[in-house]
Amino acid sequence: MSDARSDRPRQRVIDLTNGQAEARPRVGMITRFPPSTTGSASAARALATRLRRRYGIPVDVIRLMSLGEDAAQGRPVVMDLNPRWHMSARFAAKRLNRCDLALVYLDRHVPIDLTRACLADLDVPVIVALDDVPPEGTPETEALAALLERANTVVVTSETARRRLEAQGLSGARVEVIPHGSPLRPCQPRPGPRRRILTWGYLAPGMGAERVLRALSLLGDIEPPISYRLIGVSDPAWTRRQAVAYRDALTEEAKRLEVDDRFEMVPLIHAREALQAEVERSDLLAVVYDSRDRASSRILAEAVSTGRPVVATAFPGAIEMLATGAGMTCDHDDAVAMADAIRGYLTDESRYAYAAGVASAISSSLTWDEVARRFALLITAVEDVVVERVNSSS
């Protein structure tokens, strides 16, 4: 790898105990970013903010746009990478080469080909952080493998994702596991009886909320009755028509199962404090997907971080995270098993207390402060390898 800064080798020390640095690497982050409303955009803002404020690491954001989005304005966004104008990749690469390191924050909304074109012209080390790792044989796998060829280090969010990445041979780079960060904090258990289930996220086909409705229909003997609240807006990856059709389908399913009086949909994206309040009013969190392939889930990490027990469909990332005892996984099509799990947590005090305690203990590893600390260490380590190589050759 060439190094455009080889005439000015440096050495740096970042003391992560107090956030001070003698010399700070400047990071160029390629990512979705607000005003985009995706979860990864909010996560990128949280990470960039903490890197700058806690560790003095400046972050220049190259914002990945989607068709129809307006351009972002102001710091830390320095330019947009526009899928309608492929020359923007070359200009983005020039801007990133003024930094010390590139961090690609990749999710399913990111145009991989455009990002790869940007990386092709870089002269700085590259960290690629993956929201998830697709299973073998999917259309995304080949494009992802080509992008990861340029990475010095790949960050994944679970051990399941790391094993999948290595088994598929998608990257020969160093692989680090840093979990999804969560803006939520642990809640104290509510006094009983506990009867409120909560799910949040984007509403679209594949969300899987109907699985909770089916379980709810098997719990009609419990008094006072169990209720289910679903909050979220249409997934930007789907058309509005598709998302509305899914919302209507959930309403009809609730009526068919005769649980519509215990089911509520709130079509809102909640700010952090509002979502925190929603969790505090709830007792049990449900994280459900149609997909059986997800190696991790941002919403699952957020759910566990609240200290509430979690019931989830048995996708690989949930099996890994909830194996700790913070919750239970149920087969995707087993409504009886999900109903039994819900019944157990909401009617058995000892079972509820154990899962809540485990989740609360895990929560400290999922805060954005802790995730940013680990990224700061990684950024320094990757950049120092290049500095040492430059020093040894000068």
N, C-alpha and C positions, 0 to 999 in steps of 0.2 A: 504493500500500500504506500502510495506517495504521501508526503506530508507537506502541505503548502507553507507550514510555519517552521520548517526545519532550520531556518536561520535565527530563530529566537527560542532555543530550548529553555524550558522552565522546570522548576520543581515547586511543588505546592504541598502544603499541609492543611487539611481541614480537620479541625477539632470538633467532633460531633457531640462532645459533652456540653459545649456552650454555643455551638453554632458559628464560631468565629473561623475565619480563614485568612491565611497569609496571602494566598493568591487563589482566585476563584475561577474555575473553568466556566466559560459561557456556553450554555446549552441551546442548540436550535431544536425545537420540538415540532415535528410534523404530526398534526393531530386534528381531529374534530374539536371544535371549541365554540363556546357561546358566541353568538346567539343561537347556535344549534341546540336543540333540546335533548339530544341523545344522552344516555347515561355516561358514555365515554367522554363526551364534551365536558360535562360537569366534573368528571374525574380528572381530566387533564387540567382544568382550571384549579382544582384543589391541589394537585401535585405541583404545578408551576408556582402557585402562591406560596406554598410551604418551602419549596426549594429556595425561593428568593428571600422570604422573611426569616426563616429559621437558620438557614445555612449560607445566606449571602450568595447563592448561585444564581446569576442572572439567566433568564429564560426568554429567548426570542421565539415566538410561536409563528410557524407557517401553518395557517389554518386551511384544512381541507374542506372545500365547499361541496355541497350536493346541488344538483340541478334545482333551480328555483329559489335557492337561499340568497339572502342579501349579504353583501360583504360586511365583515366585522370592522369595527373602527377602534383605533387606539391600542395602547400597550395592554398586554404583552404581545399582541398580534402585530407583526411587522409586515406581513403580506399574505395574500390568499393564493392557494394552489387550486386553480379552477379547472374542473374536468371539461369545460367547454373550450379551453384554450391550452393545448398541450405544450406550447412554448413556455407556459408558466412554470413547468418543471425545471427548465434550464435556468430561469431567473431565480427560482427557489434554491437551486443548488448553489448558485453564486452567493446568495444571501447566507446560506448555511455554512459555506466555506469561510465566512468571516467569524464563525463560532469555533469552539474548540472540540465540540462533539455534537453529533446528531442523535436525537432520541425520537424514534418513530413509535407513536402510540396508536396501535392498529386495532380496529374493531371491524365488525361485519359491514359497516356502512362505508368503510374507506375504499376508494378505488385503488386496488393493488397495483395495476399497471402504471397508473400515473405516479404513484409513490415510488415504484421501482425505477421509473425513468428519472426521477429526481435524484435517487441515490447513485445512479450510474456515474454522475459527474462529481461526486463528492471526494474531497481529499482529507476528510476528517473521520475519526472512528465513529462507528454506528452501533447504537443499542436499539433493538427492536423489541417492543413490549407488546405481547399478544393478549387480547381480551379473551380469546379461546383458541383452541387448536382443532381444526376440522378432522373428522375421521378419515381414514385412508380411502382413496377412491372417489372423493368428492371433487367437483369442478374447481374448488378453491385450492386444493392441495398443490397442484402443479405451479400455479401462479405464486403461491406462498413460498414454495421451495426456491423459486427463482429469486424472490425478494430477499430471502434469508441468506442467500449466498454472499450478500454484501455486509452481513452483520458481524460485528466482533463479539457481541454478547446478545443472547435472546432471553427475555424475561417472560415467564409464564406465571399463571396465577394459582396453579395447583400441582401437586405431584402427579396426578392423573394426566394433566396436560404435558408435563415434562416427559413422562414415560411414552405418551403417544407421539410426541415430537421425535424422540430418539428412536422409537421403534420404526417410524416411517422414514428415518434418515433424512428428515427435512432440513437439518442444519448440522454443520460440523463445528459451529461456534460453541463457546461456553454457554451453558444454560443455567439460569438462576430462577428460583421460585420466590416470588413476592406476591402475596395475596392481593385481591381487590381491596381498596380502601373503602371505609364507610364513614359518612358524616354523622351517623347516629350514635347514640350513647346508651349504655345499659339502663333499663327501667326497673324499678321496684315492682315485684308481683302485686297485682291488684287483689284486694280481698275477695273471697268467694261469695257466691258461686261464680265460677269462671265460665263464660259462655260465648265469648266474642272471637271470631276468626277474622283475620285480615290478610289480604293479598294486595300488592301494588305492582305497577309496571305498565308497559304499553299494551293496549288492547288491540289484538289482531289475531287472525287464525294462527293456531299454534301455541297460544298462551296457555291453554289447558285448564282454565277456570271451571269448565263444566265438570271436571273430575271431582272438584270439591262439592259441587251441587249434588252430584250423585251420592257422595258419601253423606251429605247433609240429609238427604231423603231417608237414610237408614237410621237416623238418630232422633226421630220424632217422639220417642218415649221419654226423652230427658226433659225434666222440668227444673227451673225455667228453661225455655227452649234456647237452642244454640242458634246464633245468627252469623251471617257471612257478609262481610263488607269488601268490596272490590273497588280500588281507586286507581285511576289512570286515564290517559287520553290515547288517541289513535297512534299506532306505531308509524313513524315517518317513513319506514321502509315499505309500507303498504299504502295503497290509495285510500282516500277517505271512504269511498264506497265499500271497499273490502272491510275496513275497520267497523263501519256502521253495521254492515251485514253480520259481523261477528257479535257485536253488542246486541243486536236484535235476536240472534240465535241463542245467546245466553238468557235473554229475557224469556223466550219461548221455552227453553229447556227448564228454567225455574218453574214456570207455570205447569209444564207437563209433569214435573216431579212433585208438584204441590208444595214447593218451598219458597214461592215468590214473596210470601209475607215475612220471610226470614233472610231475604237476599236484597242487598242494596248495591247499586253501581253509582260511583261518583266520578264523573268525567273530568277530573282535574289533575294537573301536575302540582303536587304540593311542594312548597318550599321546605327546606330542611326542618325548621322548627315546627311547621304545620304537620309534616310527616312524623316527627318525633311525638307530637301530641296524639296523632292517630294511633301510633304504636302503644302509647301509654294507656289509651282507652281500650286496647285490645288485650287478649289473653294468649292467643295462639296464632302463629304466622304460617301461612301456607304458601309454598313456592312450587308451582306446578308448571310443567311444559309438556307439549306433545312430543317434543324431541327426546329421543333416548340416547343422544350422542354427546351432549354438552359436557365438556371436561371441567367447566367452571361456570359460575353465575354470579354476576355483580349483585343481583337482588338477594341471592342466598347469603352472600357475605354480609350485606346490610342487615338481613333478618337476624342472623346469628349474633351480630354485634349488639343487638338491643337487649340481649339477655332473656328473650322470650323463647320458649320451645318452638321448634319448627317441624312441620310435617311437609314432606316433599315427595314428588315423583322420583323414581329410582334412576335418575340420570347419573353418569359416572362421577361428576363433581359433587353431587349431593351425597352419594354413597361415601365418598372420601371425607367430606366435612362433617357429616352427621354421625360417622362412625365413632366420633369422640363421645357421643352421648348427649349432644345438644339438641337432638331431635330424632325423627324416624323417617325412613324412606319406605315407600309403598310401590308395588308394581303399578305401572301406568294404567292398567285396565282392571285393577282389583279395588273396586269401590268398597267392598267389605273390609279389606285390610286398612284402607284409609279411614273408614268410619271407626274401626276399632282403635286406631292410633289416636284419633281425635277424642274419642270417648275416654281413653285411658288418661290422656293429659288433662282433660277438663273436669274429670270426676275423681281422679286419684291424686291427692295432695302430695304424697311422697314422690310419685313419678314426676309430677310437674316441678317440684322443687329441685329434684336432681338435675333434670334437663336445663332448667333455668340457671342453676349454679354453674353447670359446665359451660353454657353459652356465655355467661358473664365473665368467666375466667378466660375464655378465648378472645373476648372482645378487645382486650388491650393490644393484641397483635394485628387487629383490623382497623385501628384508627388511622386517619390520614397522617398524623404526626409520625407514627411508627413506619408507615409505608414510605413516607418521604425520607425518613432517616435512612432506610435501607437503599432507596434510590440514590441518595447523596453519596453513600459509601460506594455504591456500584459505579456511579459516574466518575468519582475520583479514582477508583481502581482502574477503570478502562482507560482514562486519560493518562494516568501515570505510566501505563505500559508503553504508550506511544512516546511519552517524554523520555523514558529510560532508553528506548530504542534510538531516539534522536540523539541523546547525549552520548551514547556509546559509539555512534557512527560519526560524531563530529570531531 
